[in-house]
Amino acid sequence: MEILVKQGNIAQEEADVIVVNLFQGVMVPGGATGAVDSALGGMIRDALAMGDFTGKAGETLVLYTRGAIPAPRVLVVGLGEAGKFNLAGVRNAAATAARKARELGAKRFATIVHGAGIGGLDAAGAAQAVAEGGLMGLYRYEGQRSKLPKEWKADPAQMVVVELSGESRKAIEAGIRKGAAIARRASWSTRRPTT
């Protein structure tokens, strides 16, 4: 999967799925998630109010935008408790998002850097964790089979990391490059040798 970094507004990104996040217990989203919620007329707040999504780590919510924004789907990923959130949580959120994007059949999905805004994490470190989690989360052992299973879906071809502010772009790009290199080495080392 190719990873691109782009400056812009995640709510305006043209992708099969856009990914935002939410900490557990938050009832009124802020930051990028709040901007997407506003663009969708409060759909995320409605899901929170109805108890359909709580923000627990690993929890996901898929919303269909009906043309309110360019992307047809929004994926909200739970980050868990804010006080316990760290780079491992970023990796897990990115892995969850990548797997769900694959499950939805997305060829291109866009995401924010989990933890770099309201989460208070260093932008470069959080971006590195997004790249590691996104790439390693898609790893699956294909085994020695002659035919793919009926439910098999292709990995997304592209993950676009969208950053609203241009101030941290260089740090995010550096973090993405480092994380992608680490993830590719790690996934290569776990493959079975062929003879």
N, C-alpha and C positions, 0 to 999 in steps of 0.2 A: 504494500500500500504506500502510495506517495503521500507525503505530508507537506502542505504548503502553509505559509504564514501570511496573513492578510490584515491590513488595517481597515476597519469598517464597523458597521453596526450588525451584530448577529441577527437581529430581527429582519434585516434587509438582504441577508445572504441567500443566494439561489443555490439550493442543495436539496437532495431528496429528504434529508432530515437535518434539523438543527438541534444542537444539544445545549441545554442550560442545566443549572443545578439548584439545589435548595438544601439548607441545613434542616435537621429534624426540629420540629416545634415552631418553625417560622410560619406565620399565617399571612403575612403581607410581604411578598417578594420584593427585593431591592436589586440594584445593579442591573446586569444584563437580563436576569430572570424577570425582574420587575418591568423592564422595557418590553420584553416579549409578552408578558402578561397583559400589559396595557394595549399593545398592538392587537392582542387576541380578545380584547373586551373583557378581561378578567377571568378567562377560562382556568388559569392555574389557581387563582384564589377560590374559584368555585369548587374545584377538585379538593382543595385543602379544607374548605368549609364542610364539604360533604363527607370528609374522612376517607376519600378515595386515594389519597397520597399523604404520607406523613413526613417524608424526608429521611427515613431510616437509611442507613448505609446499604447500597446495593439495590434499593427499591427504584422502580422506574414507572413513569407515567407517559403514555403516548397520547398526544392531542392532534386532532386533524384541523387544519387551519381554515379550510374552505375559502381560500383565496385572500384571507385577511393579510397575509404576508407572502413573500415569494415561495418559501418552502411549504410543501404540502403537509409536513408533519413536524411536530416539536416533541423532542424527547427530554423529559425532566428526570434527572438522576439524583437520587438521595445521597447526601454526604454524611449523614449521621449527626452526632452531637458536635456542635461547633468547638467546644472545649477540648475535644479529643481528636480533632481533625489535624492530619499531618500529611507528609508526602506519600506515605503508604495509602492514605485515603484518596489522594489525587490519582495514584496509579489504579486503584480499585475502581474509582468512578470512571476513569477513561477506558478501562478494560470492559466494564459493564456497558458503557455507551457504544463501544466498537462492536461488541457481540450483538447488542440489540439492533444496531444499524444493519449488520449482516442479516440478522433474523428478518428484518423488515425488507430486505432485498435492496438496500440503498447502494448505489454505485458511488455516490459522493455525499459525505456528510460534513457538517461544519460544527465546530465546538468552540467554547470559550476555554480559557486556561483556568481550570478548576483550582480554587484556592488563592489565585493571584489578586483578586479584588477584595471582597468582604472577608475572605478567609485569612488575609493578612500574611500569606506566605511569599517568599522571595519569588519574583516573576521568572527568573531563569531556572530555579530549582523546580518550580511548579510546572513550567513548560517541559522540562526534561522528563518529569514524572508523567505528564500527559502523553508524550511520545512513547515512553517505555510501556505504559499501560495500554495505550491504543494498539500498538504493534504486538506486544506479547499476549494481550487479551484475545487476539484473533488466532493465536496458535492452536492448532488441533492436529492430533496424530492421525494421519490418514491410513497408516498401516499398509499392509501389502494386499491391497484389494484390486481386483480387475475392473470393478465397476463402483461408481459412487452411489451412496444410499439415496433413496428417492427424496428424502427431506433435505439433502445437501444444498447449501446456497453458497455462492461465491462471496469472497471477501470484498468489502468496498475497495474501489480503486484509489480513492482519494479521501484524505481527511484534511479539512481546511481549518486551521486554527485562527480564529478571528479575534483581533485585539482592537478595542475602541480607541485607545489612546496611542499615539505614535511614540510616546516617550519611552515605553519599555519594549519597543519592537526589537531592537538589537539584542537585548537580553533574552527575549523570548525565542528569537531565531537561533541564538547560540544554544539555549537549553534544548530546543527541538533537535538540532543537529546532534548534540551529545546523546540525548535520550534515544534517538533513532539508531545511532551507531551501537549503543549498548544493547538495545533490544534485538537488533539484527544479529549481533554476535551471539547473544544468549540463545536465540531461537535456532541459529545455525548449529550450535554445539549440542542441542538436544535432539537433532535429527538422527535417525538411524543411518548408519553407513550402508551404501548399496554395494553389492558385489557383482 
